[in-house]
Amino acid sequence: MKTILTMSLTADIRYIQVASDTALRVAEIFSPGAGSTGEKQKFCDKFQLAVAEAFSNSARYTLSPENPGMVSIAFLSGEEGLTVCVGDTNAAFDPEPKVPDILSYPEGGYGLFIIHQLMDSVVYSRESGVNLLSMTKKPDSSPTN
């Protein structure tokens, strides 16, 4: 894996567009095995949305809204696809996606579910007080195309 770009943003929802736009540009430039224009666009859109969801979760669940921490984002490229790692110092969380009950119109709960639907690999770890969500999107991956 080769690191393409690393960045840190304040865990504030106002910066979601920065994370999202950066993810889109990285995907457009480094999307592996790009096929047709339509396939590449679907790859980029899914990658961008997953990063936006991960950043949104970090910003929304910050430990102190008055003094939010930082969200670190690293983009990596490899033979297996494009990977993004999103880290924060928020409280630990259950990484298993739960199918939200759409009839109850929940305010939240869709983020991890959506991420798991969009990406081919989602791995959560917590070490030394840091949550790390690593997400990989493979080229031509049939489950999420």
C-alpha positions as CSV (number, residue, x, y, z in Angstrom):
1,M,0.0,0.0,0.0
2,K,1.2,3.4,-0.9
3,T,0.1,6.5,1.1
4,I,-1.4,9.1,-1.2
5,L,-2.5,11.8,1.2
6,T,-3.0,12.3,4.9
7,M,-4.9,15.1,6.5
8,S,-6.4,16.2,9.8
9,L,-9.6,18.1,10.2
10,T,-11.4,19.5,13.2
11,A,-14.2,17.1,14.2
12,D,-16.8,19.6,13.2
13,I,-19.6,18.8,10.7
14,R,-18.8,22.1,8.9
15,Y,-15.7,20.4,7.5
16,I,-17.6,17.4,5.9
17,Q,-17.4,19.0,2.5
18,V,-13.6,19.2,2.7
19,A,-13.4,15.5,3.6
20,S,-15.9,14.6,0.9
21,D,-14.4,16.7,-1.9
22,T,-10.9,15.4,-1.1
23,A,-12.1,11.8,-1.2
24,L,-13.8,12.4,-4.6
25,R,-10.6,13.9,-6.1
26,V,-8.4,11.1,-4.7
27,A,-10.8,8.5,-6.1
28,E,-10.9,10.2,-9.5
29,I,-7.1,10.3,-9.8
30,F,-6.2,7.0,-8.2
31,S,-9.2,4.7,-8.8
32,P,-7.7,1.3,-9.7
33,G,-8.6,-0.6,-12.8
34,A,-10.9,2.1,-14.1
35,G,-13.2,0.6,-16.7
36,S,-15.8,2.7,-18.5
37,T,-16.6,6.2,-17.5
38,G,-19.8,5.1,-15.8
39,E,-18.0,2.4,-13.8
40,K,-15.3,4.8,-12.7
41,Q,-18.0,7.4,-11.7
42,K,-19.9,4.8,-9.6
43,F,-16.6,3.8,-7.9
44,C,-15.8,7.4,-7.1
45,D,-19.3,8.2,-5.9
46,K,-19.3,5.3,-3.5
47,F,-15.9,6.0,-2.1
48,Q,-16.8,9.7,-1.6
49,L,-20.0,8.9,0.2
50,A,-18.3,6.3,2.5
51,V,-15.7,8.9,3.5
52,A,-18.4,11.6,4.1
53,E,-20.4,9.1,6.3
54,A,-17.3,8.2,8.3
55,F,-16.3,11.8,8.9
56,S,-19.9,12.7,9.8
57,N,-19.9,10.0,12.4
58,S,-16.6,11.3,13.9
59,A,-17.9,14.9,13.9
60,R,-21.3,14.1,15.3
61,Y,-20.0,11.9,18.2
62,T,-17.2,14.1,19.2
63,L,-16.6,14.0,23.0
64,S,-16.8,17.7,23.4
65,P,-18.7,19.8,20.9
66,E,-17.3,23.0,22.5
67,N,-13.7,21.7,22.0
68,P,-13.8,19.1,19.3
69,G,-10.8,16.9,18.7
70,M,-9.3,16.1,15.3
71,V,-10.3,13.6,12.7
72,S,-7.3,12.1,10.8
73,I,-7.9,10.8,7.3
74,A,-5.3,8.8,5.3
75,F,-5.8,7.7,1.7
76,L,-3.8,4.7,0.4
77,S,-3.6,3.0,-2.9
78,G,-2.7,-0.7,-3.6
79,E,-3.3,-3.6,-5.8
80,E,-6.4,-4.5,-3.9
81,G,-8.0,-1.1,-4.3
82,L,-8.3,2.3,-2.8
83,T,-8.3,2.5,1.0
84,V,-9.2,5.3,3.4
85,C,-8.5,5.2,7.2
86,V,-10.5,7.6,9.4
87,G,-9.3,8.0,13.0
88,D,-10.6,9.9,16.0
89,T,-10.3,10.0,19.8
90,N,-14.1,9.7,20.4
91,A,-15.5,6.9,22.6
92,A,-15.3,3.4,21.3
93,F,-18.2,2.1,19.3
94,D,-19.8,-1.1,18.1
95,P,-18.6,-1.4,14.5
96,E,-21.2,-3.9,13.4
97,P,-23.7,-2.4,11.0
98,K,-27.3,-2.7,12.1
99,V,-30.2,-2.5,9.7
100,P,-32.0,0.6,10.8
101,D,-35.8,0.4,11.4
102,I,-37.0,2.8,8.7
103,L,-40.5,2.8,10.1
104,S,-39.3,4.4,13.3
105,Y,-37.6,7.2,11.3
106,P,-34.4,7.2,13.4
107,E,-32.3,10.3,13.5
108,G,-29.1,8.3,13.1
109,G,-27.9,4.8,12.7
110,Y,-27.5,4.7,9.0
111,G,-23.8,5.7,8.8
112,L,-22.1,2.3,9.4
113,F,-24.8,0.5,7.5
114,I,-24.3,2.7,4.5
115,I,-20.5,2.4,4.7
116,H,-20.7,-1.4,4.8
117,Q,-23.0,-1.4,1.8
118,L,-20.7,0.9,-0.2
119,M,-17.2,-0.5,0.6
120,D,-15.8,-4.0,0.1
121,S,-13.9,-4.2,3.3
122,V,-14.6,-2.3,6.6
123,V,-12.3,-2.9,9.6
124,Y,-12.6,-1.2,12.9
125,S,-9.9,-1.1,15.6
126,R,-9.2,0.8,18.7
127,E,-5.7,1.3,20.1
128,S,-4.4,3.7,22.6
129,G,-7.7,5.6,22.8
130,V,-7.9,6.0,19.0
131,N,-10.8,4.7,16.9
132,L,-9.6,3.7,13.4
133,L,-12.0,2.8,10.6
134,S,-10.2,1.3,7.6
135,M,-12.4,1.0,4.4
136,T,-11.3,-0.4,1.1
137,K,-13.1,-0.2,-2.3
138,K,-12.0,-2.7,-4.9
139,P,-12.3,-2.2,-8.6
140,D,-15.1,-4.1,-10.3
141,S,-16.4,-5.4,-7.0
142,S,-19.7,-7.1,-7.8
143,P,-21.4,-7.0,-4.3
144,T,-21.5,-3.2,-4.2
145,N,-21.6,-2.3,-7.9
